[in-house]
Amino acid sequence: MKASRLRKGHILLHEGHAFRITAIRKRGLRRTVTAFGFYVPSGAPGTYVLNPQHEVETR
């Protein structure tokens, strides 16, 4: 799916890590998508900044 379609509750799979999204901030139509959340199962907080057209894998 495209990064622009990410929503709260999605689990983002990236480089072997699972990241539960707790908030999304979108800046402009084509600028950036910022995903805030926690890594599963460690619970460490993190942030991803993605291009809205970037193809991401979710669970």
N, C-alpha and C positions, 0 to 999 in steps of 0.2 A: 504494500500500500504506500501511497505518497505520504511524506511527513506532514503535509498540510491537513491530513485526515486524522491525525493522532488525537485522542481524547483522554480525559481523566479516567483512570482505571485500566487502560491498556498496559500490557507488559511488553516493553521494547526489548528485543533480542539483538545484542550488538557485541561482536567479537567474543562470543562465548559467555557473555554476562546477561542476566535478566534484570531489567530495570522497570519497577512499577511507577507509572506516571501519576502524580498527585495534582499537578497543575500544568496548564499550557498557556503560553503567552505568544501571540502572533503579532509581528511588527510588519505592517504594510502587506500588500497583496503578494509581493514576490521577494521580500527581503529575508526574514528569518522566522523560524519556529523554535521557541525555547521550551524544552520539556524539563520540569522539575520533578524530583521523586527520590526513590530509595532503591538501592540494589537489593535483590532477593538472593539468598536468605540473610545476608549479613546486616541489612538495615542501614548501611552507610548512605548518607545523603549524596546526591549528585545532580548535575545539570547537563543537558545536551543542547547544543545550538545547531540547528539543521537548516539546510536550504529546503523550502517548501516542496520542491520538485524531487528531492532525494527519496529514493526507494528504500523503505525500511521493512524489517521483518518483525511481526508481532505474534504474541501467543494469546 
